[in-house]
Amino acid sequence: MERLGHLYHEQGQSPWLDNLNRRYLSDGTLQRMIDGGIRGLTSNPTIFQKAIQGSADYDDQHRDLAIRGGSTIDHYWAMVLQDIHGALDLFRPLYDHSFGGDGYVSVEVDPGLAHDGPGTEVAARHLHQQIDRPNLMVKIPATVEGLPAIRQMIAEGRNVNVTLIFSLDRYQKVMDAYVDGLEQYSTHPDADLSRVASVASFFISRVDSEVDKRLEAIGTAEALALRGRAAVTQAVLAYKAYEQTFSGPRWEALAADGAVPQRPLWASTSTKNPSYPDTLYVDRLIGPNTVNTLPEATITAFADHGTVARTIDTDVAQAEADWAALRAVGVDLDDVAAQLEREGVASFQASFDELLAALAAKATTF
């Protein structure tokens, strides 16, 4: 795990874990990962579906909940929040030691609210109030409907992990919502901008999977030569937008009051195509003030043979040329982003619904 430490101490990138389950808390696995260089944690409905359905570790708690009564969705949240509280406890020393720079644990609002802005706002506020930990981040999807909720949560001084970002245009709107929210929050007499943290989660590997499929359908030599380049290219351009947004007079006024930038977070960084290097979306996306949230297999691969070197902004001109080339050969990148957002929302909703159905069925056996 030594490379994970170098990733942070030499390059300023924070490696987070993209997983959580009950056994990681009970057998010391998560603490060992923290000791080995993991600096935060993300979760989502699919992660909890696999955790709860994939083991008997939750059965005792589920049995107690079922005997006491209540709804299936209440049982779900009780099990999820026990894990979240356990993770928050383990990461709290890192949060304190880094003065709020890392040590965050993310939990997502009900995925059924992805296109319900007011509902998302209510749910996000409820999670913040219910958990009430300074190192909590509530995940809000970067849908059009979610943007006002993101802005409002920041305006209330709450930490937000903005998830399911697939396009540069939407990413800019997410950053704008963060800056707008901070400006609103700064008008409060007791505002402490230094305690507000946010990350913007840009999904990576799914972009290559979809764009590669379209390039292969086009089939020209020019199109095929661009396979495997869209995801990293978009991330490089996103980092350029990040640097531009968090600079200049408007941002400097907030920074003078203690505000910290909303860090780009690279999500979905396991390679889906087996012909690509298994550390592709780590090696090529290293840069200061970024987060990479990693599944265990990618952590293991990077710890074994990853390369620790700044790469995110070493050739921005080439990234701009590649982005233009993708459009020139006929890839509709706006349509790619829209499709991936639809699929991402639907995937989390399907996991959520499947888990609730399984919990309801199991409750009848207790």
PyMOL commands that set and color helices and strands:
alter all, ss='L'
color gray80, all
select helices_A, chain A and resi 2-11+22-26+29-35+45-53+59-68+72-97+111-113+117-131+147-155+168-185+193-195+205-218+221-224+230-245+248-256+280-283+296-305+316-328+333-363
alter helices_A, ss='H'
color red, helices_A
select strands_A, chain A and resi 13-17+40-41+104-108+136-141+160-165+198-203+263-267+290-294
alter strands_A, ss='S'
color yellow, strands_A
deselect
rebuild
show_as cartoon
